[in-house]
Amino acid sequence: MDPRNHRLSLKVMRLTRPSFASCQPVVCESQDILGDTLLDVMKQDIRTTEGVERFALSGVLSLPQTFGNIFLGETFTCYICIHNDSEEITTDVQVQTDLQTSAQRLPLGNSSIVSKLGPNESVDEVLHHEVKELGTHILICGVHYVTAQGEKLYFRKFFKFQVLKPLDVKTKFHDVNHGKALLEAQIQNITPAPMYMESVTLEPSQNYDVVDLNIFCGQSDIKELTFGKNSYLSAGDCRQYLYQLTPKATFAVDRKKASVLNVGKLDMVWRTAMGERGRLQTSQLQKMHPLPKELSVIGENIPDVVQIEQPLEVSLRITNNSGKDMSLRLVLSKSKTIGIHWCGTTGKYLGEIENEESLTIKVNILPVRPGLQTIGMLSLTDTKSGKTHKIDEIAQVFVYNTPDSPFPHLSASFK
């Protein structure tokens, strides 16, 4: 049947928050021939604001005229209206709405059935759907009904819109001692408008505990974001977030082979200029668990802040991961930065260390330069195989050259 002869009509409108209307002011000098003519015209324009007629942004709100674009993670809301344009009563009116994506076809709610729809009467419905796929989406609306003569009729309409990517997320892992890791997440706003980042959190997997390093205690022990109270991202702006991951005590990894570990998911919530809410969650972030070094050296109980020219005793835990027993000899080398000197005997024999066993030794250091200095530059030689393992960096400490520490809360334990 010709759609123009259908008794019912279908109207679909996307429900979204309005935006501020804009106008294009046209001005001229007061001594020009036009004088104040253009200004008088602009004053009559409903889009202009009284007193600031030459300002392009209006105080009037404007509804979108088309479906437009929607961003991944936002909620698509539409209003569907079925109206009886005829002078006859129609019965058994059924409306079925589906959303077709490139991967699947999703029914939006249950099919609405109206037993009777009289002349000039309407039936409407509001549908919501959280968008979880990129690309072209097609809203398919089908209407079944029965005419007064008992004829069963059907028609449908299609509405196409695009789902775009709002954020570009890049992640990077940094391994630290004792199985800990730092996750660096770079988030960029790739929409054409500014947004407010309501929250960016890391939901860890069951194997890890997480510490959010983007929060600190300000005055009166009130927690604050490192980005300040107004967490806005303009179009094209980037922001970096940092999280510390610590493996749980029950978490065990096969140390003899590399494996991929599930770390967690990044959860991002934002709002647009008019307050519309969006939310995205990444897939499970994974990091490669590297094979352990044949010989690892970890510093224990090393303070963060030390005073210059004050000797310090540090503990080093040496672990044998080579798969065989070792007989070790320690050689202390001169630091490249000459900021920290070793104190003590070099070429010292440490004795036997079995496979997968650890040995703790104590050595003395002397900081001689202020600033951030590196403890390292030592070598361990296995006298059985003749292989030498060089350790360039064990830890970093901040050296200050005044009696009063600039960071008393860090150096209190050392004093």
N, C-alpha and C positions, 0 to 999 in steps of 0.2 A: 504494500500500500504506500502511496506517496506520503512522505513525512509531513507535507503541508496539509494533508487531510486528516491527520491524527486529532483525536478529541483532546488529548493531553499534551502539555508542553513541559519541557524539562529545562530548568535553570540551575546552573552551578556557579558558586562564587567562593573563591578562596578567602578564608577569614584570617586576616593578619592585622597587626597594629598599624595605625596610620603613620605617616611621616610629615614633617613640616613642609608645607608648600613653598615653592620658590618663584621668584619673578625676576625679570631682567630690566632693571631700571635704565631709562634713557634720559639723560640730563643734558643741559646746555647752560651756557653762561647767561646771567641775567640781562646783560646788554645785547644779547643776540635778538634777532627778529622775533623768534618764538616767545621770548620772555618767559613767563611762568606757565605757558600753555601745557608743556609736558608735565610739569609738576602737578597741575590741576588734574590732568588725566590719570596720573599715578594715584592721586588721593582718592579717586573714584573706584580704583581697582580693589576688589575685595581682598586680594592677597597681600596688600601693603598694610603695614602697621602704622597707626597714627603717630606722628612725630618723627618717625624714621622711615619715611617713604622711599628714600634712596638706598635702603638696606635690602639686599637680595633675598635674605631668609625671612619668611613670613611667620606670623604667629598662628596662622590658620593651618589646620591639619588636613591632609589629603589622603584619601584611600587609594590603593593601587588599582589601576584599570585593567590589568592582565594578571594571569597566574604568576608571571615573573619567575625568578629563580629562588630556590630554597637551598640551604646549606645542610650538609651531612650533620646529623646529631640534633637538628631542630625538629619540632613537631609540626607536621602538615595538618591543617584544619580547614575543612571545607563545609559549605552550607549548600544543601540540595533541596530544591523546591519542585514539586509536581503540581501543576495547576490545570484544572479542567476548563478549557476554553470554549467548550461547546454548551449547548442548551440541553444536553441529555445527561442522564445519570450513568456513570460508569461504575462497574463493580470489580471486585477482586484485583485491586490495584497493587502490584508488587514491584518494589524497587530493589535492584541488586547492584551493588557497587563493588568493583574490584580495582586493585592497583597492580598494573603490569610493569615489572622491571625487567632488566636484561637477564635475570637469573630465575625469577619465579613470578607467580601470580598470586596476590594476597587478597583474600576477601576482607573488606572493611566493615566489620560488624555483621549483624544478622540481616537477612532480607526483610524489608518492611512490607507488611501486607495490610491494606485498608479494604474493608468489605464493601464500602460504598463511598463514592465521591461525587457530590452534586455539582450543578453548574456554578462556575466561578468559585468553587472551593479549592483549597490547597492542602497539601500534606508536605511537611518539610522535616529535615533531619540534619544534625550536625555530626560530622565524623572527624575522628582524630587518628593520626598515625605518626609514630616516631620514625623518621627516615634513617635507615641503616645501610643504604646502598648508594653508590655514586652512579651518575649517568642519567639517561633518559627514563622518565617515569610517565606512564599513561594511565589516567584515571578513566575507567570504563564504567558508564552508568547505563544499565538496561532497565526498561520499564515494560511490564506485562499488565494488560488490563482486558476487561470484557465490556463491549459496548451494550447499549440498551437492546440491540437486536440479537445479542448472544454471540457476536463475532469476537473471537480472541485475537488480539493484536499485540504487536511487540515492536519496540524501536529502541535504539541505543545511541549514545553520543560518546565521543572521545575527547579528552582534554590532556594535552601534553605539557610537561614542564621538566626542567633540568635540575638535578641535584649536584651541587658543586662542593668542592673540598674547602672547608673554612680555615684549617690550620695545617701547617707543615711541621711535622715533629721529627727531630733527629736525636738519636741517643748514642751515648758513648760510655763505655765502662773503663774504670781505672782500678787495677788490682793494688791492694795494700797488704800489710802483714796480717798474719793469723787468719787468712781466708776472707778478710773483709774486702769490700769493694765500694767504690764510689760510682754512682750513676749520674751522669750529666745529661740533662734533657734540654734541648734547644727548641723553643716553640715560636713559630712565626705566624702572624696574622696575615693571611693571603686573601682576605676579603677586601672589597673596595671601601669599607667603612670601619671606623674605630669600634672596639669592643671592650667590655669590662671583664677581666678574668676573675671570676668569683672564687674559684679554687682549682689548684693543681696538686693532686695527691698521688702517691704511689701505694698501690695495694699489693703488699708483698705476697709471695707464694708461701706455702706452709713450711718451707725450708729456711726462711730468712726473717729477721727482725729489721725494721727500717727506722731510721732517724731522719726527720725532715730538717735539713740544714738551711732552709729558707726562712726559718722562724727564729727569732732571738728575743730575749727578755730585755725590754727597754726600761724606762723609768718606772719605779714602783712595781717592778717585776711583772709588768704587763707584756704579754707576748705580742710581738709586732712582726710584720713581714719585712724582709730586707728591701722590698721595692716600695715601701711606704704604704699609706692608707689607700691611696687612689691607684688601684692596679689596672690602669688603662693601657691598651695596646692600640696604637694607630695603625692604619693600613700599611702593611709592609714591615712593621716593627718586629724585632726578635727579642726574646727574653730567655735567660738560662736559669734552670732550676737544678739543685744539687741534693742528692739523697745518699745516705750512708747505709750500706747493707751489711749485716752481721749474721753469719750462719748460726742456726740454733744448735744447742748442745747435742740434740738427737740427730742432727743432719750429718750423714756420712757419705763420702765420695770415694769411688775406687781410685786410689792414688797411683795405680800402675797404668792407667790409660786415660786419655783425654775424653771428656764427656760434655754434653750440652746441658746446662742447668736452667731451669725455669726460675726467673727472678720475681716477676710480678707484672702488674698492669698499671699504666698511667691513666688516671681518671681526670678529665678536664671539663670544667663547667664554666660557661661564660654567658654574658648577656649583651644584647645589641644596644644600639643607641636608644631605642624605645622600650627596652626592658624585656625583649623576647629572650627566652632561655634556651640554651643549647648545651648539649653534653656529648662528649666523645670519650671512648675508652679504647686504648690500643689493644692489640692482640698480646698474648703472653710474650714479654720480653725475655730473651735468652742470651746467656753469655757462655763462652767456652771456658770450661775448667781446664787450665793448662797442666801439662805434665810437670810435676815438681822437679826442681833442679837437683842434680846429684848430691849437691852439698848446699844447704841453706843456712844462713846466719841471720838471726833475729835479735835485735836489741831489746832488753827487758828493763823496765823501771827507769827509763831515761827521761829526765825532766824536759819540759818544753822550753824553759828559760833558764839560762845559767849566767853567772857573772864572769867577766873577762879575767884571765890570769888566775883563776881559782881552779885547782886540780879537781877532777871529778872521776869517781870510780863507776864504771858501767858494767853490766852483765851481758854476755853474749851467749845465746843458745845455738849450738851447732848441731844440725840434724843430718844424718846420713841417709840419703834416699837412693843410693846408687845400685842397690841390689847385692852388694857384697861388703865385707868388712874392710875398714880402712885403718891406716896408721898415719896420724896427722902431725904435721909440723907447721907452726904458725909463724908468719913473717909479717911484720908491721911496716907498711910503706909510708913514704912522705905524701901528705895530702896535696892535691893539685892546687887547691885554693889557698893553701898555707894558712887557713883560718883556725884549724885545730891540729895539734900535735899529739902523737902517741907518746906516752911515758912508760918506760919499762924495757924489758929485755925482748929483743926480736930474735927470730930463729928458734923459738921455744918449741920443744917437743911436747905434744899434748897426749900422746898415748893411743891406745887402740879404741876404736868406736865401731860397734857392730851395726849391721844393716838395720834401718828403721829405728835406731836408737839415737838419743840426744846427749850432748855433753855441754855443760854450762861452765864458762870461764869468766874471770873478772880481769878487766884491763883498765888502765888509767889514761885519761885524756887531759889536755891543757888547752883551753880556748884562748887564742891570742889576738883575734880580730872581732870587732863588733859586727852585728848583723846576723842574717840567717846563714848558718854554717852546716856543712855536711860531715857526718861521722862516717868514715869508710876507709878505703884504700888499705886493704890487708889481703893477704893471700894465704891459702891453705894448700899444702902439698901432701899428697898421699905417697908416703915413702915406699909402699908396696908396688904401686903402678907407675910412680914417677909423675903422675898427672897433677897439675897445679890449677887451683880454682881461685880466680881473682874476684874479690868482693869490692865493688866501687862505692856502694852506698848502703848504709845500714839504717841511719835515721838522720833527721835534721833538727837542730836546736837553734834558738834565738839567743845570741850573745849580746849583753848590754855592758857598757863600760862605766856606769855610775854606781855608787853604793845603793841607791834606791832603784828598785826595779820598775820599769814602766808598766809592767804587768804583774802587780803583786798577787793577784789571784792565781796566776800560773806558777809562780816561783815559790809560793808559800810552802809547798810540800818539800821543795828542795832545801829551803832554809831550815 
